[in-house]
Amino acid sequence: MRLRVFQTQRDAGVYTAAQVERIILEEERPVLGLATGSTPIPLYEALVHLYQSGLDMAHVTTINLDEYIGIPAMHPQSYRFFMQHNLFRHVNVPLSQIHIPDGMALDLPAECARYDEVIRKHPIHLQVLGIGVNGHIGFNEPDDLLVSKTHVVHLRQETVESNARFFASLDDVPKRAITMGVQAILQAQHIVLMAFGEEKADIVARAILGEVRTDVPASILQLHRDVTVILDEGSASKIDAASRTATVV
Ligand code: GLP
């Protein structure tokens, strides 16, 4: 794992956008695995700036990690809406090349199978990840086991509480989601894990320096050969100076 610690989230976003741009320029049919949450917002802002300064994204395919079950696409807290608002309405990725699980699907197992087929047909070049306060990636929650394929997940109480800041009340937070499984994440050629703020410091240290454990899902990234961890001073505050040099583990 490579580790980079930035002074500001904006700097981190610009750095990560440059990694994304490299993939977009190098690959004939670039496929980006994208994440939601507050963390990747500086990345999306920087990507929009790159687009406005000439980066063509018409040949890009995007595959999002997850979606809440039971809220429609036009709901302001759906991940479809988030992506539209923060990225897609500003850039020229064609709608037909944007993939997000359908959280309103009547047949959820069929929707999960359909999504795995999308992933199979579009191997991911670069996967962007945030991390939940409990170590989840996508919505792969801490558990005795991790699920490899796209699946329906019952969100853990701490995840519902953490995500309640985006909803009117705790009761309004969906309790289930569809998430890409860990296999698709680990099959990405490159992975960028982003985390900001002191509230992520403990889990980041456990994920990148601790044991590989299914109750810290992000720790499985230690098994991948090309992961860049992008932090700010807050999220890096539990990582000792020696581990902060460019390479961890
Ligand atoms: C949600 C998403 C995750 C994301 C996490 C952290 O639960 N499913 O993909 O990493 O939130 O969110 P934030 O970046 O707002 O801390």
Residues whose N, C-alpha, C, O or C-beta is under 5 A from the ligand:
A	BS01	GLP	A35 T36 G37 S38 T39 D66 G130 I131 G132 H136 G138 F139
